Amino acid sequence: MSDPILVLEGLEKRYGALQALRGLTLTLPPGPTGLLGPNGAGKSTLIKLLLGQLEPSGGKARIAGFDPSIRAERLALRKRVGYMPESDCLIPRMNGIEIVTALGRMTGMNVRDAITRAHEVLDYVGLDEARYRGLDEYSTGMKQRLKLAQALVHDPDFLLLDEPTNGLDPKGRK
């Protein structure tokens, strides 16, 4: 049996009087896992805690053996995780190949590998014909596919996808 990919011990997050997460304790083995719940259940908050984008109000989290509350471990973690945020994170005045390449470079890839891999993942997500189109010309569904491509570009060990099917047509969701 391999080590757990995720360990949560009494994890909590408060926003003032609002308690978004309360005493979350969980151990997950590697493998595909979905997190389902209604709006406001704390799914996005949990992802942001796992990436170190938020600090917990209490408890601990470890993902792939890393503690996201420690800066050096958080930086190492980000090289191993692909993250697709729920909200738009795309840079205006860029095209698809530019943004995916740039985000690959941010994970430590050299220029040549980042460009090659950007072409591969854009093909994979069905944006091969739109790779040189400006992002302002992308539909909502195309932007979702582009966010998936940027999460995959550095061939991460695992993915954190926040609302990945929002704005996709039925074929894209499948």
C-alpha positions as protocol buffer text, in pm:
chain_id: "A"
residue {
  index: 1
  type: MET
  ca { x: 0 y: 0 z: 0 }
}
residue {
  index: 2
  type: SER
  ca { x: 139 y: 342 z: -92 }
}
residue {
  index: 3
  type: ASP
  ca { x: 148 y: 650 z: 128 }
}
residue {
  index: 4
  type: PRO
  ca { x: -168 y: 863 z: 138 }
}
residue {
  index: 5
  type: ILE
  ca { x: -184 y: 1149 z: -110 }
}
residue {
  index: 6
  type: LEU
  ca { x: -385 y: 1363 z: 131 }
}
residue {
  index: 7
  type: VAL
  ca { x: -396 y: 1380 z: 511 }
}
residue {
  index: 8
  type: LEU
  ca { x: -618 y: 1629 z: 690 }
}
residue {
  index: 9
  type: GLU
  ca { x: -619 y: 1655 z: 1069 }
}
residue {
  index: 10
  type: GLY
  ca { x: -887 y: 1876 z: 1222 }
}
residue {
  index: 11
  type: LEU
  ca { x: -857 y: 2128 z: 937 }
}
residue {
  index: 12
  type: GLU
  ca { x: -1052 y: 2448 z: 990 }
}
residue {
  index: 13
  type: LYS
  ca { x: -1103 y: 2773 z: 806 }
}
residue {
  index: 14
  type: ARG
  ca { x: -1296 y: 3073 z: 931 }
}
residue {
  index: 15
  type: TYR
  ca { x: -1376 y: 3395 z: 751 }
}
residue {
  index: 16
  type: GLY
  ca { x: -1469 y: 3615 z: 1045 }
}
residue {
  index: 17
  type: ALA
  ca { x: -1785 y: 3466 z: 1195 }
}
residue {
  index: 18
  type: LEU
  ca { x: -1833 y: 3227 z: 900 }
}
residue {
  index: 19
  type: GLN
  ca { x: -1688 y: 2880 z: 954 }
}
residue {
  index: 20
  type: ALA
  ca { x: -1616 y: 2740 z: 606 }
}
residue {
  index: 21
  type: LEU
  ca { x: -1448 y: 2419 z: 728 }
}
residue {
  index: 22
  type: ARG
  ca { x: -1481 y: 2270 z: 1074 }
}
residue {
  index: 23
  type: GLY
  ca { x: -1259 y: 1989 z: 1205 }
}
residue {
  index: 24
  type: LEU
  ca { x: -1209 y: 1816 z: 870 }
}
residue {
  index: 25
  type: THR
  ca { x: -1017 y: 1491 z: 922 }
}
residue {
  index: 26
  type: LEU
  ca { x: -949 y: 1264 z: 625 }
}
residue {
  index: 27
  type: THR
  ca { x: -686 y: 1033 z: 477 }
}
residue {
  index: 28
  type: LEU
  ca { x: -697 y: 959 z: 103 }
}
residue {
  index: 29
  type: PRO
  ca { x: -491 y: 704 z: -87 }
}
residue {
  index: 30
  type: PRO
  ca { x: -357 y: 793 z: -433 }
}
residue {
  index: 31
  type: GLY
  ca { x: -607 y: 761 z: -716 }
}
residue {
  index: 32
  type: PRO
  ca { x: -899 y: 950 z: -864 }
}
residue {
  index: 33
  type: THR
  ca { x: -1121 y: 1114 z: -606 }
}
residue {
  index: 34
  type: GLY
  ca { x: -1409 y: 1355 z: -647 }
}
residue {
  index: 35
  type: LEU
  ca { x: -1528 y: 1608 z: -397 }
}
residue {
  index: 36
  type: LEU
  ca { x: -1897 y: 1685 z: -430 }
}
residue {
  index: 37
  type: GLY
  ca { x: -2115 y: 1925 z: -238 }
}
residue {
  index: 38
  type: PRO
  ca { x: -2350 y: 2218 z: -276 }
}
residue {
  index: 39
  type: ASN
  ca { x: -2234 y: 2575 z: -334 }
}
residue {
  index: 40
  type: GLY
  ca { x: -2081 y: 2713 z: -18 }
}
residue {
  index: 41
  type: ALA
  ca { x: -1984 y: 2371 z: 120 }
}
residue {
  index: 42
  type: GLY
  ca { x: -1612 y: 2461 z: 132 }
}
residue {
  index: 43
  type: LYS
  ca { x: -1475 y: 2272 z: -170 }
}
residue {
  index: 44
  type: SER
  ca { x: -1288 y: 2569 z: -318 }
}
residue {
  index: 45
  type: THR
  ca { x: -1169 y: 2673 z: 27 }
}
residue {
  index: 46
  type: LEU
  ca { x: -1023 y: 2326 z: 80 }
}
residue {
  index: 47
  type: ILE
  ca { x: -837 y: 2340 z: -253 }
}
residue {
  index: 48
  type: LYS
  ca { x: -695 y: 2683 z: -168 }
}
residue {
  index: 49
  type: LEU
  ca { x: -580 y: 2553 z: 171 }
}
residue {
  index: 50
  type: LEU
  ca { x: -413 y: 2254 z: 3 }
}
residue {
  index: 51
  type: LEU
  ca { x: -224 y: 2486 z: -232 }
}
residue {
  index: 52
  type: GLY
  ca { x: -123 y: 2723 z: 47 }
}
residue {
  index: 53
  type: GLN
  ca { x: -324 y: 3009 z: -101 }
}
residue {
  index: 54
  type: LEU
  ca { x: -507 y: 3038 z: 233 }
}
residue {
  index: 55
  type: GLU
  ca { x: -385 y: 2973 z: 586 }
}
residue {
  index: 56
  type: PRO
  ca { x: -591 y: 2738 z: 800 }
}
residue {
  index: 57
  type: SER
  ca { x: -759 y: 2872 z: 1113 }
}
residue {
  index: 58
  type: GLY
  ca { x: -677 y: 2541 z: 1279 }
}
residue {
  index: 59
  type: GLY
  ca { x: -561 y: 2188 z: 1211 }
}
residue {
  index: 60
  type: LYS
  ca { x: -314 y: 2056 z: 956 }
}
residue {
  index: 61
  type: ALA
  ca { x: -302 y: 1944 z: 594 }
}
residue {
  index: 62
  type: ARG
  ca { x: -44 y: 1741 z: 404 }
}
residue {
  index: 63
  type: ILE
  ca { x: -68 y: 1675 z: 33 }
}
residue {
  index: 64
  type: ALA
  ca { x: 177 y: 1432 z: -129 }
}
residue {
  index: 65
  type: GLY
  ca { x: 384 y: 1456 z: 188 }
}
residue {
  index: 66
  type: PHE
  ca { x: 410 y: 1838 z: 171 }
}
residue {
  index: 67
  type: ASP
  ca { x: 280 y: 2087 z: 425 }
}
residue {
  index: 68
  type: PRO
  ca { x: 133 y: 2379 z: 226 }
}
residue {
  index: 69
  type: SER
  ca { x: 166 y: 2613 z: 523 }
}
residue {
  index: 70
  type: ILE
  ca { x: 547 y: 2598 z: 495 }
}
residue {
  index: 71
  type: ARG
  ca { x: 676 y: 2817 z: 210 }
}
residue {
  index: 72
  type: ALA
  ca { x: 953 y: 2587 z: 84 }
}
residue {
  index: 73
  type: GLU
  ca { x: 721 y: 2285 z: 85 }
}
residue {
  index: 74
  type: ARG
  ca { x: 445 y: 2487 z: -83 }
}
residue {
  index: 75
  type: LEU
  ca { x: 679 y: 2581 z: -367 }
}
residue {
  index: 76
  type: ALA
  ca { x: 791 y: 2219 z: -413 }
}
residue {
  index: 77
  type: LEU
  ca { x: 428 y: 2107 z: -407 }
}
residue {
  index: 78
  type: ARG
  ca { x: 330 y: 2343 z: -685 }
}
residue {
  index: 79
  type: LYS
  ca { x: 579 y: 2174 z: -919 }
}
residue {
  index: 80
  type: ARG
  ca { x: 396 y: 1844 z: -865 }
}
residue {
  index: 81
  type: VAL
  ca { x: 36 y: 1963 z: -878 }
}
residue {
  index: 82
  type: GLY
  ca { x: -175 y: 2086 z: -1165 }
}
residue {
  index: 83
  type: TYR
  ca { x: -440 y: 2335 z: -1057 }
}
residue {
  index: 84
  type: MET
  ca { x: -741 y: 2444 z: -1255 }
}
residue {
  index: 85
  type: PRO
  ca { x: -915 y: 2725 z: -1069 }
}
residue {
  index: 86
  type: GLU
  ca { x: -1287 y: 2786 z: -1087 }
}
residue {
  index: 87
  type: SER
  ca { x: -1252 y: 3153 z: -1173 }
}
residue {
  index: 88
  type: ASP
  ca { x: -1088 y: 3304 z: -1477 }
}
residue {
  index: 89
  type: CYS
  ca { x: -711 y: 3324 z: -1439 }
}
residue {
  index: 90
  type: LEU
  ca { x: -617 y: 3402 z: -1795 }
}
residue {
  index: 91
  type: ILE
  ca { x: -394 y: 3692 z: -1894 }
}
residue {
  index: 92
  type: PRO
  ca { x: -546 y: 3931 z: -2150 }
}
residue {
  index: 93
  type: ARG
  ca { x: -367 y: 4000 z: -2478 }
}
residue {
  index: 94
  type: MET
  ca { x: -209 y: 3654 z: -2484 }
}
residue {
  index: 95
  type: ASN
  ca { x: -298 y: 3362 z: -2705 }
}
residue {
  index: 96
  type: GLY
  ca { x: -345 y: 3001 z: -2599 }
}
residue {
  index: 97
  type: ILE
  ca { x: 6 y: 2880 z: -2677 }
}
residue {
  index: 98
  type: GLU
  ca { x: 165 y: 3179 z: -2502 }
}
residue {
  index: 99
  type: ILE
  ca { x: -23 y: 3138 z: -2177 }
}
residue {
  index: 100
  type: VAL
  ca { x: 20 y: 2761 z: -2153 }
}
residue {
  index: 101
  type: THR
  ca { x: 391 y: 2796 z: -2232 }
}
residue {
  index: 102
  type: ALA
  ca { x: 432 y: 3073 z: -1974 }
}
residue {
  index: 103
  type: LEU
  ca { x: 262 y: 2866 z: -1705 }
}
residue {
  index: 104
  type: GLY
  ca { x: 478 y: 2568 z: -1794 }
}
residue {
  index: 105
  type: ARG
  ca { x: 785 y: 2788 z: -1749 }
}
residue {
  index: 106
  type: MET
  ca { x: 656 y: 2897 z: -1407 }
}
residue {
  index: 107
  type: THR
  ca { x: 670 y: 2533 z: -1294 }
}
residue {
  index: 108
  type: GLY
  ca { x: 1038 y: 2511 z: -1390 }
}
residue {
  index: 109
  type: MET
  ca { x: 1020 y: 2378 z: -1746 }
}
residue {
  index: 110
  type: ASN
  ca { x: 1278 y: 2506 z: -1994 }
}
residue {
  index: 111
  type: VAL
  ca { x: 1149 y: 2708 z: -2291 }
}
residue {
  index: 112
  type: ARG
  ca { x: 1176 y: 2432 z: -2549 }
}
residue {
  index: 113
  type: ASP
  ca { x: 1001 y: 2169 z: -2337 }
}
residue {
  index: 114
  type: ALA
  ca { x: 730 y: 2416 z: -2230 }
}
residue {
  index: 115
  type: ILE
  ca { x: 650 y: 2507 z: -2592 }
}
residue {
  index: 116
  type: THR
  ca { x: 648 y: 2144 z: -2706 }
}
residue {
  index: 117
  type: ARG
  ca { x: 431 y: 2034 z: -2415 }
}
residue {
  index: 118
  type: ALA
  ca { x: 196 y: 2333 z: -2461 }
}
residue {
  index: 119
  type: HIS
  ca { x: 125 y: 2220 z: -2818 }
}
residue {
  index: 120
  type: GLU
  ca { x: 61 y: 1865 z: -2696 }
}
residue {
  index: 121
  type: VAL
  ca { x: -183 y: 1960 z: -2421 }
}
residue {
  index: 122
  type: LEU
  ca { x: -369 y: 2209 z: -2641 }
}
residue {
  index: 123
  type: ASP
  ca { x: -420 y: 1927 z: -2891 }
}
residue {
  index: 124
  type: TYR
  ca { x: -532 y: 1699 z: -2608 }
}
residue {
  index: 125
  type: VAL
  ca { x: -799 y: 1942 z: -2483 }
}
residue {
  index: 126
  type: GLY
  ca { x: -927 y: 2014 z: -2835 }
}
residue {
  index: 127
  type: LEU
  ca { x: -784 y: 2363 z: -2883 }
}
residue {
  index: 128
  type: ASP
  ca { x: -539 y: 2275 z: -3158 }
}
residue {
  index: 129
  type: GLU
  ca { x: -707 y: 2507 z: -3411 }
}
residue {
  index: 130
  type: ALA
  ca { x: -739 y: 2793 z: -3158 }
}
residue {
  index: 131
  type: ARG
  ca { x: -390 y: 2790 z: -3011 }
}
residue {
  index: 132
  type: TYR
  ca { x: -287 y: 3120 z: -3178 }
}
residue {
  index: 133
  type: ARG
  ca { x: -619 y: 3295 z: -3124 }
}
residue {
  index: 134
  type: GLY
  ca { x: -631 y: 3576 z: -2869 }
}
residue {
  index: 135
  type: LEU
  ca { x: -791 y: 3480 z: -2538 }
}
residue {
  index: 136
  type: ASP
  ca { x: -1055 y: 3750 z: -2580 }
}
residue {
  index: 137
  type: GLU
  ca { x: -1188 y: 3545 z: -2873 }
}
residue {
  index: 138
  type: TYR
  ca { x: -1230 y: 3230 z: -2663 }
}
residue {
  index: 139
  type: SER
  ca { x: -1575 y: 3117 z: -2555 }
}
residue {
  index: 140
  type: THR
  ca { x: -1641 y: 3018 z: -2193 }
}
residue {
  index: 141
  type: GLY
  ca { x: -1598 y: 2651 z: -2284 }
}
residue {
  index: 142
  type: MET
  ca { x: -1272 y: 2718 z: -2465 }
}
residue {
  index: 143
  type: LYS
  ca { x: -1141 y: 2905 z: -2160 }
}
residue {
  index: 144
  type: GLN
  ca { x: -1226 y: 2603 z: -1945 }
}
residue {
  index: 145
  type: ARG
  ca { x: -1031 y: 2378 z: -2182 }
}
residue {
  index: 146
  type: LEU
  ca { x: -740 y: 2623 z: -2176 }
}
residue {
  index: 147
  type: LYS
  ca { x: -735 y: 2622 z: -1794 }
}
residue {
  index: 148
  type: LEU
  ca { x: -721 y: 2241 z: -1807 }
}
residue {
  index: 149
  type: ALA
  ca { x: -432 y: 2258 z: -2056 }
}
residue {
  index: 150
  type: GLN
  ca { x: -233 y: 2489 z: -1827 }
}
residue {
  index: 151
  type: ALA
  ca { x: -295 y: 2250 z: -1535 }
}
residue {
  index: 152
  type: LEU
  ca { x: -159 y: 1959 z: -1741 }
}
residue {
  index: 153
  type: VAL
  ca { x: 136 y: 2128 z: -1917 }
}
residue {
  index: 154
  type: HIS
  ca { x: 405 y: 2024 z: -1667 }
}
residue {
  index: 155
  type: ASP
  ca { x: 280 y: 1662 z: -1645 }
}
residue {
  index: 156
  type: PRO
  ca { x: 189 y: 1688 z: -1275 }
}
residue {
  index: 157
  type: ASP
  ca { x: 167 y: 1392 z: -1040 }
}
residue {
  index: 158
  type: PHE
  ca { x: -185 y: 1496 z: -944 }
}
residue {
  index: 159
  type: LEU
  ca { x: -452 y: 1747 z: -1035 }
}
residue {
  index: 160
  type: LEU
  ca { x: -678 y: 1976 z: -834 }
}
residue {
  index: 161
  type: LEU
  ca { x: -966 y: 2079 z: -1058 }
}
residue {
  index: 162
  type: ASP
  ca { x: -1220 y: 2329 z: -923 }
}
residue {
  index: 163
  type: GLU
  ca { x: -1551 y: 2311 z: -1114 }
}
residue {
  index: 164
  type: PRO
  ca { x: -1380 y: 2173 z: -1427 }
}
residue {
  index: 165
  type: THR
  ca { x: -1697 y: 2122 z: -1632 }
}
residue {
  index: 166
  type: ASN
  ca { x: -1849 y: 2470 z: -1584 }
}
residue {
  index: 167
  type: GLY
  ca { x: -1932 y: 2623 z: -1921 }
}
residue {
  index: 168
  type: LEU
  ca { x: -1858 y: 2306 z: -2121 }
}
residue {
  index: 169
  type: ASP
  ca { x: -2101 y: 2157 z: -2367 }
}
residue {
  index: 170
  type: PRO
  ca { x: -2216 y: 1794 z: -2311 }
}
residue {
  index: 171
  type: LYS
  ca { x: -1938 y: 1659 z: -2536 }
}
residue {
  index: 172
  type: GLY
  ca { x: -1676 y: 1858 z: -2346 }
}
residue {
  index: 173
  type: ARG
  ca { x: -1812 y: 1739 z: -2010 }
}
residue {
  index: 174
  type: LYS
  ca { x: -1782 y: 1378 z: -2121 }
}
